Amino acid sequence: MKPAVLIGEPWALAPAYPRDLREEIARHVRLHPVEITAGSWKDHREALAQAELVLSSWGMLSLDAEVLAAMPRLEAVFHAAGTIKSFASPEAQERGIVFSSAAEANAIPVAEFALGVILLSLKGFWAHERAMRAGHPPAHEIAVPGIYGSTIGLVSLGAIGRRVAKLLAAHDVKLLLHDPHVTPAAAAEFGAETATLREVFERSDVVSLHTPWLPETEKMIGLELVRLMKRGATLINTARGALIDEPGLCEVLSERPDLTAVLDVTRPEPPAPDSPLRALPNVVLTPHIAGSMGSEIARMGRWMVEEMERFVAGQPLLHRVNLAALGRMA
């Protein structure tokens, strides 16, 4: 049986690999009984020296040259979380280590969260909630797009964007898509029409961001685009805070109380205590909760244990990360 170790933060490993799942793991590999963290790995050099497989989650140890030297037999990492960018070093890639990620599993709750926020936004939920809290009755002047026939703009059609598009297929809405890597024919398979970023902001009742944070996407959503939004429109960000020019966003939102921004991510996270995002009534802030939480974390662990079982059995992997495309991923 191949030796394996668990690496990550204890608060993440516990729900990702609960007791029953660890018992299943032990039927396929020889699992080191102690969890290893980024701060304790030097205390477990003997286990790491033997380890051929890693089951990880948030807090995975960066596989730099020193760590790789301590893990000469490492073959594969199965990551029960999203991106592997923080630890899949060039040295690890050069060594041919296999990486599998539960990013697709983590995309499920993000898409579900986005769908819920989109539907609430189309009902004018945020403006009505603000009015009721201020003691004002619902007003006819509050812009309510409604769900039927409204236009949803999706920015990027990655793993999450695709799931959002599929979930929206059950509703009578129109989809606009901006993604330079997606052809009109491919977009049509998801019921979407391709558009420029400007057209997405001009025509959509709700714009939902699903773009990875790359040098070319940083602050791609600025003052000019937000000013184009329709009356009563909503901007949703469940991707990365760095996509938005936050000072520009705040300037427009202060001028346009009819608009709403629902931000699950910001830069920095959380926003600074004196950030205008905290003071603007038409900003809804949540603390990066769209991704897996509670029982949803166990799904990621289950996917990675099943992936590990395929690896041990010599079967094709379903969730192997394409390292050549890692630079374009979230």
Phi, psi and omega in degrees: 000138181289137175288140181221154178228155174258126180230131177156186176284137181305323181294337179268320181295325183300308178284334181287323182231074180293175189304314183296326179287325178293326176296322176293318178303316184294345177279349184241334180221169175265101189270126174298131189287347185249132175291143181247136179244170178299333181271345186246002190299330181291342176277356183233037184298324181295315179294320181292325180295332180268340190295130174256338182229147174236132168251121188230175171206201180305139183091014178302140180295132177295128184272066178278182185300321181294316180292318180297325177295329178279350182233066187292342184257003185298128180249323188205150176236130179243109194255110180275065176195204184266251187294150175255005186302328186287345184226346181279079186292160175304324179297320179293321179293320179296331180281355177080019178293137180273136177238130170237144184228149176269027181302322179294323177291322178290337178291335183298304180293330178297316179295321178295319177299312181300317179300313180301316181293321179299313182294319177297321180296320180293339176270003181070026186304314188293315180293320179292322178296319178297317181296316181294320180294329179278359179087012179261138176291159177307133185251144179294338182282351175291125182285122179238106181297323188077161184276318186296119175077003180285166183247127178250128177259124176252129178255101180094141182239057174276204183301318182283314179303320178298318180293321178297316179300318180294319179294323180287344180298339179279358184239153182277072179230163175257142181248128170251141182230131169244114176201109184296347181264002184244128179280160175304322180294318179293321178296322181298333178296337178257011180074023185248153174252132178285151182203162172288163179299321179298316180296322178301315182287327180289323192259345189270144171277331174222135174244126181241125185267131179221032185268140174290155177275107178232164178307321183281348179256354181296128181057031179291338178257105184239187184307316185298318180291315183296325179296339181281349189294147181295159177299131179079010183282164181230138173252127181242132176232108172245014184264268178219141182297331184293348179292337187252136169282094189296320176301318178296318177301313181297323179298314180292318182296329177289332178275333188238081180294349178285339180274156175225141172243124175252110189243110174272346179226146179218176173224111002281174173247126348288171178300151177302149181306329181262013180295136176300337178301328181285335186264335183289127182292337181263025170244128175252118182251132170231150190271064175055055184254359184295326181288186187300133176220155175055232183297338180295332177293323179298327177298318179297318177298317179301315179300319183285327175294318177296325177293318177299319179297321177296318181298312181297325181277358180075024181265159177299142179273147181264338189232028179292136180280130175280100186295334179294334181259006186301326181296339180262359184268162178292000000 
